[in-house]
Amino acid sequence: MNVACWGHFGVPVLLFPTGAADFLDHERFLMLHKLEPLIDAGRIKVYTCDAITADGWLNGTAHPAHKSWMQASFDRYLVNELLPHIQDDCGGTTGIIAAGASIGAYNAVAAACRHPEWFSRVIAMSGTYDFDRWMNGFKDANYYFSQPLYFVPRLEGPELDALRQVHFVIASGQGRAEAPDESRRMAEVLSARGVPVDLQIWGRDVHHDWPTWRTWLPHFLDIAT
């Protein structure tokens, strides 16, 4: 699992890749160029990671049980390796900002909902959150606990209290390939549990593409840091 880092100081920001992409996704599509002013000013320190989406959710030949197992394995990697590495690299700081677009938005939301003690904020852009379409009716424990739409409504006690300390920005356009209803549904699930959510639905000229995300992420991080 590859990880890259940009910056020397600031709030740690973990960027999850889009779709089936890798840890260089945000560099390849010039997101890091847009974040340079915040990085150079020492306001953020950016980490980009690999994901398992190509071998998991988007693997058209895999059994659904394999897909959910892959996500569960990725979650263990996050909490046992990557998040502790970021904490150590930032001198023990906590309060990571998780961010991503498309399936990267899902990974950011899922990570924070499962492990809110690691995160202060989530920036989820043009998210895809309902994966039933890829599971052919199959559901197991791995799938349940990988889907915030399922497990967040049933959270109670310390886990819910911790999640209520995380601020979520959930943004969607209404243009080409966007799915604003999925963002609304995710925001409603969180809000119903008392989790702070800023739902932003932009116009019909805002599309599911990098120009949108290169506009949004610097804006939301500027506000957050």
TORKOL-4160 file (C-alpha; in steps of 0.2 Angstrom, whole numbers, padded with zeros to 4 digits, m for minus):
225
<pt num="1" X="0000" Y="0000" Z="0000"/>
<pt num="2" X="0008" Y="0016" Z="m0006"/>
<pt num="3" X="0007" Y="0033" Z="0003"/>
<pt num="4" X="0014" Y="0050" Z="m0002"/>
<pt num="5" X="0016" Y="0065" Z="0008"/>
<pt num="6" X="0017" Y="0084" Z="0004"/>
<pt num="7" X="0021" Y="0098" Z="0016"/>
<pt num="8" X="0031" Y="0100" Z="0032"/>
<pt num="9" X="0018" Y="0106" Z="0045"/>
<pt num="10" X="m0001" Y="0109" Z="0048"/>
<pt num="11" X="m0017" Y="0100" Z="0050"/>
<pt num="12" X="m0015" Y="0082" Z="0042"/>
<pt num="13" X="m0026" Y="0079" Z="0028"/>
<pt num="14" X="m0029" Y="0061" Z="0021"/>
<pt num="15" X="m0035" Y="0061" Z="0003"/>
<pt num="16" X="m0043" Y="0045" Z="m0004"/>
<pt num="17" X="m0042" Y="0042" Z="m0022"/>
<pt num="18" X="m0057" Y="0042" Z="m0034"/>
<pt num="19" X="m0064" Y="0026" Z="m0042"/>
<pt num="20" X="m0051" Y="0013" Z="m0045"/>
<pt num="21" X="m0036" Y="0025" Z="m0045"/>
<pt num="22" X="m0020" Y="0025" Z="m0034"/>
<pt num="23" X="m0011" Y="0036" Z="m0022"/>
<pt num="24" X="m0005" Y="0047" Z="m0036"/>
<pt num="25" X="m0023" Y="0051" Z="m0041"/>
<pt num="26" X="m0023" Y="0069" Z="m0034"/>
<pt num="27" X="m0006" Y="0073" Z="m0040"/>
<pt num="28" X="m0010" Y="0066" Z="m0058"/>
<pt num="29" X="m0025" Y="0077" Z="m0059"/>
<pt num="30" X="m0017" Y="0093" Z="m0052"/>
<pt num="31" X="m0026" Y="0094" Z="m0035"/>
<pt num="32" X="m0009" Y="0095" Z="m0026"/>
<pt num="33" X="m0005" Y="0111" Z="m0037"/>
<pt num="34" X="m0022" Y="0119" Z="m0031"/>
<pt num="35" X="m0017" Y="0115" Z="m0013"/>
<pt num="36" X="0000" Y="0122" Z="m0014"/>
<pt num="37" X="m0004" Y="0139" Z="m0006"/>
<pt num="38" X="m0011" Y="0130" Z="0010"/>
<pt num="39" X="0004" Y="0117" Z="0010"/>
<pt num="40" X="0017" Y="0130" Z="0008"/>
<pt num="41" X="0009" Y="0141" Z="0022"/>
<pt num="42" X="0011" Y="0126" Z="0034"/>
<pt num="43" X="m0008" Y="0126" Z="0036"/>
<pt num="44" X="m0010" Y="0108" Z="0030"/>
<pt num="45" X="0001" Y="0092" Z="0028"/>
<pt num="46" X="m0007" Y="0081" Z="0014"/>
<pt num="47" X="m0006" Y="0062" Z="0013"/>
<pt num="48" X="m0012" Y="0052" Z="m0001"/>
<pt num="49" X="m0015" Y="0033" Z="m0001"/>
<pt num="50" X="m0019" Y="0018" Z="m0011"/>
<pt num="51" X="m0036" Y="0010" Z="m0010"/>
<pt num="52" X="m0043" Y="m0007" Z="m0014"/>
<pt num="53" X="m0058" Y="m0002" Z="m0025"/>
<pt num="54" X="m0052" Y="m0010" Z="m0041"/>
<pt num="55" X="m0050" Y="m0027" Z="m0032"/>
<pt num="56" X="m0066" Y="m0024" Z="m0022"/>
<pt num="57" X="m0082" Y="m0014" Z="m0026"/>
<pt num="58" X="m0078" Y="m0012" Z="m0044"/>
<pt num="59" X="m0072" Y="m0030" Z="m0048"/>
<pt num="60" X="m0085" Y="m0036" Z="m0059"/>
<pt num="61" X="m0080" Y="m0054" Z="m0058"/>
<pt num="62" X="m0078" Y="m0055" Z="m0039"/>
<pt num="63" X="m0091" Y="m0063" Z="m0027"/>
<pt num="64" X="m0099" Y="m0050" Z="m0016"/>
<pt num="65" X="m0092" Y="m0058" Z="m0001"/>
<pt num="66" X="m0075" Y="m0054" Z="m0008"/>
<pt num="67" X="m0079" Y="m0036" Z="m0011"/>
<pt num="68" X="m0085" Y="m0033" Z="0007"/>
<pt num="69" X="m0070" Y="m0043" Z="0014"/>
<pt num="70" X="m0058" Y="m0032" Z="0004"/>
<pt num="71" X="m0066" Y="m0016" Z="0012"/>
<pt num="72" X="m0064" Y="m0024" Z="0029"/>
<pt num="73" X="m0046" Y="m0028" Z="0026"/>
<pt num="74" X="m0043" Y="m0010" Z="0020"/>
<pt num="75" X="m0052" Y="m0003" Z="0036"/>
<pt num="76" X="m0040" Y="m0014" Z="0046"/>
<pt num="77" X="m0025" Y="m0007" Z="0036"/>
<pt num="78" X="m0031" Y="0011" Z="0040"/>
<pt num="79" X="m0033" Y="0009" Z="0059"/>
<pt num="80" X="m0018" Y="m0002" Z="0062"/>
<pt num="81" X="m0005" Y="0006" Z="0050"/>
<pt num="82" X="m0010" Y="0021" Z="0040"/>
<pt num="83" X="m0018" Y="0032" Z="0053"/>
<pt num="84" X="m0005" Y="0028" Z="0067"/>
<pt num="85" X="0009" Y="0032" Z="0054"/>
<pt num="86" X="0001" Y="0049" Z="0050"/>
<pt num="87" X="m0001" Y="0053" Z="0069"/>
<pt num="88" X="0017" Y="0048" Z="0072"/>
<pt num="89" X="0023" Y="0058" Z="0057"/>
<pt num="90" X="0014" Y="0074" Z="0064"/>
<pt num="91" X="0021" Y="0073" Z="0081"/>
<pt num="92" X="0007" Y="0064" Z="0089"/>
<pt num="93" X="m0007" Y="0076" Z="0083"/>
<pt num="94" X="m0025" Y="0069" Z="0081"/>
<pt num="95" X="m0039" Y="0077" Z="0072"/>
<pt num="96" X="m0035" Y="0071" Z="0054"/>
<pt num="97" X="m0046" Y="0078" Z="0040"/>
<pt num="98" X="m0052" Y="0065" Z="0028"/>
<pt num="99" X="m0057" Y="0070" Z="0011"/>
<pt num="100" X="m0061" Y="0062" Z="m0006"/>
<pt num="101" X="m0072" Y="0063" Z="m0021"/>
<pt num="102" X="m0083" Y="0050" Z="m0029"/>
<pt num="103" X="m0079" Y="0033" Z="m0021"/>
<pt num="104" X="m0065" Y="0043" Z="m0012"/>
<pt num="105" X="m0079" Y="0052" Z="m0003"/>
<pt num="106" X="m0087" Y="0036" Z="0003"/>
<pt num="107" X="m0070" Y="0030" Z="0010"/>
<pt num="108" X="m0068" Y="0046" Z="0019"/>
<pt num="109" X="m0085" Y="0045" Z="0027"/>
<pt num="110" X="m0084" Y="0027" Z="0031"/>
<pt num="111" X="m0067" Y="0029" Z="0039"/>
<pt num="112" X="m0073" Y="0043" Z="0050"/>
<pt num="113" X="m0089" Y="0034" Z="0055"/>
<pt num="114" X="m0080" Y="0019" Z="0060"/>
<pt num="115" X="m0066" Y="0027" Z="0069"/>
<pt num="116" X="m0071" Y="0045" Z="0073"/>
<pt num="117" X="m0058" Y="0046" Z="0087"/>
<pt num="118" X="m0045" Y="0049" Z="0073"/>
<pt num="119" X="m0054" Y="0063" Z="0064"/>
<pt num="120" X="m0060" Y="0081" Z="0066"/>
<pt num="121" X="m0068" Y="0084" Z="0049"/>
<pt num="122" X="m0073" Y="0075" Z="0033"/>
<pt num="123" X="m0074" Y="0083" Z="0016"/>
<pt num="124" X="m0084" Y="0072" Z="0005"/>
<pt num="125" X="m0087" Y="0078" Z="m0013"/>
<pt num="126" X="m0098" Y="0070" Z="m0026"/>
<pt num="127" X="m0100" Y="0054" Z="m0016"/>
<pt num="128" X="m0106" Y="0037" Z="m0020"/>
<pt num="129" X="m0113" Y="0029" Z="m0004"/>
<pt num="130" X="m0125" Y="0016" Z="m0008"/>
<pt num="131" X="m0116" Y="0000" Z="m0014"/>
<pt num="132" X="m0131" Y="m0012" Z="m0015"/>
<pt num="133" X="m0130" Y="m0010" Z="m0034"/>
<pt num="134" X="m0114" Y="m0020" Z="m0034"/>
<pt num="135" X="m0119" Y="m0034" Z="m0021"/>
<pt num="136" X="m0133" Y="m0043" Z="m0030"/>
<pt num="137" X="m0143" Y="m0044" Z="m0013"/>
<pt num="138" X="m0129" Y="m0051" Z="m0003"/>
<pt num="139" X="m0126" Y="m0044" Z="0014"/>
<pt num="140" X="m0114" Y="m0050" Z="0028"/>
<pt num="141" X="m0106" Y="m0042" Z="0043"/>
<pt num="142" X="m0092" Y="m0035" Z="0033"/>
<pt num="143" X="m0104" Y="m0026" Z="0021"/>
<pt num="144" X="m0115" Y="m0020" Z="0035"/>
<pt num="145" X="m0100" Y="m0012" Z="0045"/>
<pt num="146" X="m0093" Y="m0005" Z="0029"/>
<pt num="147" X="m0109" Y="0005" Z="0025"/>
<pt num="148" X="m0113" Y="0020" Z="0035"/>
<pt num="149" X="m0130" Y="0021" Z="0028"/>
<pt num="150" X="m0133" Y="0005" Z="0037"/>
<pt num="151" X="m0124" Y="0006" Z="0054"/>
<pt num="152" X="m0124" Y="0024" Z="0058"/>
<pt num="153" X="m0143" Y="0024" Z="0062"/>
<pt num="154" X="m0140" Y="0011" Z="0075"/>
<pt num="155" X="m0125" Y="0018" Z="0084"/>
<pt num="156" X="m0126" Y="0022" Z="0102"/>
<pt num="157" X="m0116" Y="0026" Z="0117"/>
<pt num="158" X="m0098" Y="0031" Z="0116"/>
<pt num="159" X="m0096" Y="0028" Z="0098"/>
<pt num="160" X="m0110" Y="0040" Z="0093"/>
<pt num="161" X="m0104" Y="0053" Z="0106"/>
<pt num="162" X="m0087" Y="0052" Z="0097"/>
<pt num="163" X="m0095" Y="0053" Z="0080"/>
<pt num="164" X="m0104" Y="0069" Z="0085"/>
<pt num="165" X="m0087" Y="0077" Z="0087"/>
<pt num="166" X="m0083" Y="0076" Z="0069"/>
<pt num="167" X="m0089" Y="0089" Z="0057"/>
<pt num="168" X="m0095" Y="0083" Z="0039"/>
<pt num="169" X="m0095" Y="0093" Z="0023"/>
<pt num="170" X="m0105" Y="0083" Z="0010"/>
<pt num="171" X="m0105" Y="0092" Z="m0007"/>
<pt num="172" X="m0113" Y="0087" Z="m0023"/>
<pt num="173" X="m0117" Y="0096" Z="m0040"/>
<pt num="174" X="m0132" Y="0093" Z="m0050"/>
<pt num="175" X="m0123" Y="0091" Z="m0067"/>
<pt num="176" X="m0116" Y="0077" Z="m0077"/>
<pt num="177" X="m0114" Y="0061" Z="m0068"/>
<pt num="178" X="m0118" Y="0068" Z="m0051"/>
<pt num="179" X="m0130" Y="0059" Z="m0039"/>
<pt num="180" X="m0136" Y="0073" Z="m0027"/>
<pt num="181" X="m0149" Y="0061" Z="m0019"/>
<pt num="182" X="m0135" Y="0050" Z="m0012"/>
<pt num="183" X="m0127" Y="0065" Z="m0004"/>
<pt num="184" X="m0143" Y="0070" Z="0003"/>
<pt num="185" X="m0147" Y="0053" Z="0010"/>
<pt num="186" X="m0130" Y="0052" Z="0018"/>
<pt num="187" X="m0132" Y="0069" Z="0026"/>
<pt num="188" X="m0149" Y="0065" Z="0032"/>
<pt num="189" X="m0143" Y="0049" Z="0041"/>
<pt num="190" X="m0129" Y="0058" Z="0050"/>
<pt num="191" X="m0140" Y="0073" Z="0054"/>
<pt num="192" X="m0153" Y="0062" Z="0061"/>
<pt num="193" X="m0140" Y="0055" Z="0074"/>
<pt num="194" X="m0135" Y="0073" Z="0079"/>
<pt num="195" X="m0119" Y="0073" Z="0069"/>
<pt num="196" X="m0114" Y="0090" Z="0062"/>
<pt num="197" X="m0116" Y="0091" Z="0043"/>
<pt num="198" X="m0115" Y="0104" Z="0031"/>
<pt num="199" X="m0124" Y="0098" Z="0015"/>
<pt num="200" X="m0120" Y="0108" Z="0000"/>
<pt num="201" X="m0129" Y="0105" Z="m0017"/>
<pt num="202" X="m0122" Y="0115" Z="m0031"/>
<pt num="203" X="m0130" Y="0119" Z="m0048"/>
<pt num="204" X="m0133" Y="0110" Z="m0064"/>
<pt num="205" X="m0117" Y="0116" Z="m0071"/>
<pt num="206" X="m0107" Y="0108" Z="m0058"/>
<pt num="207" X="m0101" Y="0091" Z="m0064"/>
<pt num="208" X="m0094" Y="0075" Z="m0058"/>
<pt num="209" X="m0076" Y="0079" Z="m0063"/>
<pt num="210" X="m0059" Y="0086" Z="m0057"/>
<pt num="211" X="m0062" Y="0104" Z="m0061"/>
<pt num="212" X="m0077" Y="0103" Z="m0048"/>
<pt num="213" X="m0066" Y="0095" Z="m0035"/>
<pt num="214" X="m0051" Y="0106" Z="m0038"/>
<pt num="215" X="m0062" Y="0121" Z="m0034"/>
<pt num="216" X="m0071" Y="0113" Z="m0019"/>
<pt num="217" X="m0057" Y="0106" Z="m0009"/>
<pt num="218" X="m0045" Y="0121" Z="m0008"/>
<pt num="219" X="m0061" Y="0131" Z="m0003"/>
<pt num="220" X="m0067" Y="0119" Z="0010"/>
<pt num="221" X="m0049" Y="0117" Z="0017"/>
<pt num="222" X="m0047" Y="0135" Z="0018"/>
<pt num="223" X="m0062" Y="0137" Z="0029"/>
<pt num="224" X="m0057" Y="0122" Z="0040"/>
<pt num="225" X="m0039" Y="0127" Z="0043"/>
